[in-house]
Amino acid sequence: MHNPADVSGALSAMIKRTGVPALAAAAIHQGKIVSVGSTGTRKKGEAARVTHDDRFHIGSCTKSMTATLGAILIDKGRLRWETGVAEVFPRNEVNTAYRGATFEHLVSNTAGAPGDIEPSLWTSLWERNGTKREQRRMLVREILRRPPAYEPGTDQVYSNAGFSIAGAMLETLMDKSYEQLLSENLLDPLEMSSAGFRAPASHGLIDQPYGHKESFFRITPVDPEPHGDNPPAIAPAGAVHCSVMDFAKYAQFHLRRNQMLSEESWKRLHESAAHRDYGHGWILVKRDWAHGTALTHSGSNTMFFSTIWIAPERDFAAVSMCNLGGRKGLKKCDQAIHYLINKHL
């Protein structure tokens, strides 16, 4: 049986004397997980060490999962890429200027959804009234009743609201919560047994990594509830957590493009939308080391940071995860990715 190289020592050197609590990373090459590492502590000031099985929040890397879930349900005939918001939600709740917005527009950031959620709505979402589905429906109503930020399909603006509306569309069509749909159709089939939603640790326990924030050069752990993650309403835009090994499984799934999806759906997911640099939950970039186009995304709920890179032409992918948000988390995740690229390519 193939055993991946343990790169925990290299990761440990990266965070030594930086204040970063923990870092994990893995690489996939030619169909195998070839490197994996984890180092640091679950919670700053506590002794509990992270392991390869510990769970980190992946933030907006969830977006490609939402687009992939949609593709799976499209292949099953439950909706179309062209299914419009006005076909799913009551027309009297949808501003006429939004009626051209489709599921594909939503998961490619071209639907006209705003880049920022209006402050009073954001405050209401934090109150968490009702079930998760009811909270998402409130977001849908408040966003879609107002004019879009631009005519759907004419521009591209990164939008948590857009992906959240896409998730609510799937909930409405399937009459199941987004969390249940993602688990049943993607996470469980990929045997991502560590995957779940919101901050990974249990309230009052140090059973998983805590997220951390940095302010005035001080790094502080954040209790998982109630403020360890964003409001549940935006879960389709960024609420999944998982281990570094399961994050690697997800990367391998997109790298190898298995038969869970049709070739047409794979092509759609991995191509650019509106001839721009954002596809369907993926940023598309040219890199010399990738020998062409690479798929990438980063994610953060401000307390964790994660990054995923997929280079199809090199049959290579790498993931990294950190339990600190902000620039330090970003820097260490990027450093881990660069290390794995240099090590294997």
Secondary structure, DSSP 8 states (H G I E B T S, - for coil): ----EE-HHHHHHHHTTT---EEEEEEEETTEEEEEEEEEBSSTTS--B--TT-EEE-GGGHHHHHHHHHHHHHHTTS--TT-BHHHHS-GGGS-GGGTT-BHHHHHTT-S---SS--HHHHHHHHT--S-HHHHHHHHHHHHHTS--SS-TTS-----HHHHHHHHHHHHHHHTS-HHHHHIIIIITTTT-TT-EES-SS-TT--SS--EEEEETTEEEEE-STTTSS--GGGHHHH-EEEEHHHHHHHHHHHHHT-TTS-HHHHHHHHS-STTSSB-SS-EEEEEGGGTEEEEEEEE--SS-EEEEEEEGGGTEEEEEEES--HHHHHHHHHHHHHHHHHHH-
